Amino acid sequence: IKSMTGFGRCEISEGDRKFTVEMKGVNHRYLDLSVRLPRKLNFYEPAIRNQVKEFAKRGKIDIFVSMEQLQENAESIQYNPQIAAAYLSGISQMADEFSIDGTIQAYQLARFPDVFTKAEEDDNEEEWIPIVTQALRDACEKFAESRRIEGEKLAKDLSEKLDHISDLVDKIETRSPQIVEEYRKKITEKVEQLLGDYH
């Protein structure tokens, strides 16, 4: 017996990336898969669904795939001097118009939107596929194992309940002739009593 309740999780780190796959399953008449992925891995969803189908035929299964960058690359922070100059020009103009102090420190200017931005990294998503595939397979294997263990517990529980029912049936069968005789005697006594009332 395999339970349809299960859980599997796997983390794999490669370079500056960490990939995590989690699977959770509950009872369902058919196989109902829900997959949540980082946007950059959306193209891989059909392959994930096919891989999960090797391990489960029924159940409502949620699959969560996450990707984490372990360390930021300093080169990915980009300074935009044109935007900073536009802010400074605007602040200077505003100071002149309202006759107020227009002094501003560099750290204050750095807080303005888009003065510093994170450059879009030129990722090659195809390189991640073997890692995600391995993490998914490991999570699937743990998921299947958890369902097997849970199934064994269910089988043991059912077996114990059946043994208990069997014991009750044996006791009933053993007592059955005696119970019938006791009821026959009581009914006979009741009938004799009723007939005696009419004499």
Buried (B, 14 or more C-beta within 10 A) or exposed (E): EBBBBBBBBBBBEBEEBBBBBBBBBEEEEEBEBEBEBBEEBEEBBEEBBEBBEEBBEBBBBBBBBBBEEEEEEEEEEEEEEEBBEBBBEEBEEEBEEEEEEBEBEEEEBEEBEEBBEEEEEEEEBEEBEEBBBBBBBBBBEBBBEBBEEBBEEBEEEEEEEEEEEEEEEEEEEEEEEEEEEEEEEEEEEEEEEEEEEEE
